[in-house]
């Protein structure tokens, strides 16, 4: 019985008619803005931690003790 439900759901989605979905230009620009913000945020976080790790190892291996 459980398999029949999944089969019926699969058939329903495979043979669905037009979805009549619409994304306006505002939605597209929000998606692009979110992707760009995520990329810039990731670069900023990597930059912050890279400097901290670099300073940490510089302090450990410095010749002036």
N, C-alpha and C positions, 0 to 999 in steps of 0.2 A: 504494500500500500504506500509506503514511504517513497519507493522508487517511482511509483506512478505519479506522485505529486511533482517530483523533480523533472520527470519526463514531460509532463504537461506544462510546467513552467518554461522548460527549454523550448518546446514547440511554440508557446505563446510569444517568446522573445524572438525566435527565429523568423516567424511569419508575421511580425507586427507591421502594421501599415505606417504611413508617414507619421513622424513624431511631432511635426509642427513646432519645433523648438526654435527659439530666436535668441541670439546674443546681440545686444545692442553695442554700439561702439564704446560706450562708457564701461561696460563689463570687460571688454577686451583690453581697454587701457588700464583698468584696475589690475587685471591679471598680469599684464606686462610690467606694471609698476611694482607689483609684489615680487615678481621674479628678479627684477633689477635690484630691489631693496634687499632681498635675501642674498644675492651675490655680493653686493657691497658690504653687507653686514658680516658675511663669512670672511671676506678679505680683511676686514678691520679686526676681527677676532684673531685671525691667524697672525696678523701683524703684531698685535699686542702680546700674544703668547710667545711669538718668535723672539721679540726683544727681551722678554723676561728670561727665557731659556738661554739666550746668548749671554746676557749679563751674569746669570748664575754660573755658567761654565767659565766665563772670563774671570770671575772671582775665585773659582776653585783652582784654575790652572795659571793664575798670574804669577809672575816671577817675584813681585814685591810682596813679601809676607811680613 
